[in-house]
Amino acid sequence: MGQKFAQIDVPSSGLASTINTFDISRYPAGMYVVRAVFDDRVVIKKVIKN
């Protein structure tokens, strides 16, 4: 497994459906694993940057 590349803390807005976007243009091409931690769940997604 790789290493932690970056951590971005986003304050809770209290809204059920908040969308956050992140600019990954400064990172090199490759596969990244994004882990989002919420109060009631953790979501893990793979992102491929070409």
Backbone bond lengths (Angstrom), bond angles and torsions (degrees), N, CA, C in turn:
res aa  C-N    CA-C-N  psi(-1)  N-CA   C-N-CA  omega(-1)  CA-C   N-CA-C  phi
1 M - - - 1.460 - - 1.524 108.55 -
2 G 1.281 116.28 152.61 1.458 121.75 -178.42 1.513 112.90 -80.21
3 Q 1.298 114.52 -165.17 1.460 120.44 -179.76 1.521 110.02 -112.73
4 K 1.332 116.05 162.96 1.464 120.03 177.63 1.519 107.55 -67.71
5 F 1.321 115.98 125.10 1.461 121.92 -175.23 1.523 110.54 -94.55
6 A 1.313 116.02 -39.15 1.461 120.95 -178.89 1.518 108.99 -159.75
7 Q 1.312 115.45 155.83 1.459 120.96 173.58 1.507 107.31 -134.04
8 I 1.311 115.48 129.30 1.461 120.99 179.69 1.516 107.02 -122.83
9 D 1.314 116.77 117.67 1.462 121.24 178.75 1.518 109.20 -95.89
10 V 1.321 114.81 125.35 1.456 120.98 -179.44 1.524 107.48 -115.33
11 P 1.320 117.57 122.13 1.463 119.06 -179.15 1.532 111.38 -64.18
12 S 1.308 115.53 144.93 1.457 121.25 179.56 1.522 109.43 -68.30
13 S 1.328 115.68 133.22 1.461 119.71 -179.73 1.516 111.84 -94.86
14 G 1.328 116.73 -12.23 1.458 119.68 -178.07 1.518 112.87 83.03
15 L 1.332 117.24 -4.35 1.460 120.85 179.61 1.517 109.99 -91.67
16 A 1.309 116.48 145.37 1.464 121.11 -177.80 1.522 112.43 -70.95
17 S 1.324 118.54 -30.49 1.464 120.61 -175.46 1.530 110.66 -129.02
18 T 1.310 116.07 75.55 1.450 121.42 177.50 1.520 108.58 -100.44
19 I 1.333 116.76 136.45 1.459 121.83 178.98 1.521 108.32 -108.09
20 N 1.330 115.73 128.02 1.457 121.64 176.00 1.518 108.12 -117.74
21 T 1.315 116.79 136.29 1.458 121.13 177.13 1.525 108.72 -118.38
22 F 1.330 115.54 150.61 1.456 121.33 -178.26 1.514 109.16 -133.11
23 D 1.325 116.51 135.46 1.465 122.78 179.53 1.525 108.72 -86.91
24 I 1.340 116.45 113.45 1.465 120.30 179.53 1.528 111.84 -106.52
25 S 1.315 117.07 17.16 1.462 120.37 -176.98 1.528 112.79 -63.83
26 R 1.312 118.43 -25.95 1.475 120.37 -178.67 1.523 112.77 -81.74
27 Y 1.326 117.61 -8.51 1.455 121.52 -179.95 1.524 110.30 -92.39
28 P 1.321 117.77 148.91 1.467 120.41 -179.75 1.524 112.06 -68.74
29 A 1.347 114.91 160.43 1.466 120.55 177.65 1.528 109.23 -61.57
30 G 1.318 115.30 147.97 1.462 120.00 178.86 1.506 111.21 154.09
31 M 1.321 115.46 -172.81 1.454 120.87 178.26 1.523 108.54 -101.48
32 Y 1.316 115.74 134.70 1.456 122.35 179.35 1.523 108.76 -124.79
33 V 1.314 115.78 149.89 1.456 121.20 174.73 1.519 106.56 -109.90
34 V 1.328 115.47 121.77 1.459 121.53 -179.87 1.521 107.63 -102.60
35 R 1.309 115.50 126.46 1.466 121.43 180.00 1.520 107.60 -118.51
36 A 1.322 116.44 116.67 1.463 122.68 179.19 1.522 108.52 -109.87
37 V 1.320 115.95 124.32 1.462 121.48 -178.35 1.521 108.77 -107.04
38 F 1.314 114.96 123.64 1.462 122.35 178.29 1.532 108.72 -114.52
39 D 1.303 117.30 172.76 1.463 120.91 179.21 1.522 111.80 -58.96
40 D 1.333 116.80 -38.39 1.463 120.21 -172.21 1.527 114.90 -113.28
41 R 1.351 118.43 0.82 1.468 119.96 -178.65 1.527 110.97 -166.34
42 V 1.322 114.15 166.25 1.462 122.04 174.19 1.522 106.83 -124.16
43 V 1.335 117.35 131.15 1.465 122.56 179.87 1.523 107.66 -115.99
44 I 1.334 116.15 129.32 1.464 121.71 179.15 1.519 108.47 -121.45
45 K 1.333 117.34 126.42 1.469 122.92 -179.33 1.524 109.46 -133.58
46 K 1.321 115.92 146.02 1.459 121.77 173.19 1.528 108.42 -91.67
47 V 1.327 116.47 137.36 1.455 122.46 178.64 1.521 106.81 -126.43
48 I 1.331 116.84 129.16 1.462 121.20 177.83 1.522 108.24 -109.37
49 K 1.328 115.46 123.25 1.461 121.48 178.31 1.526 107.51 -107.54
50 N 1.316 116.48 123.48 1.467 121.66 178.72 1.499 111.14 -90.21
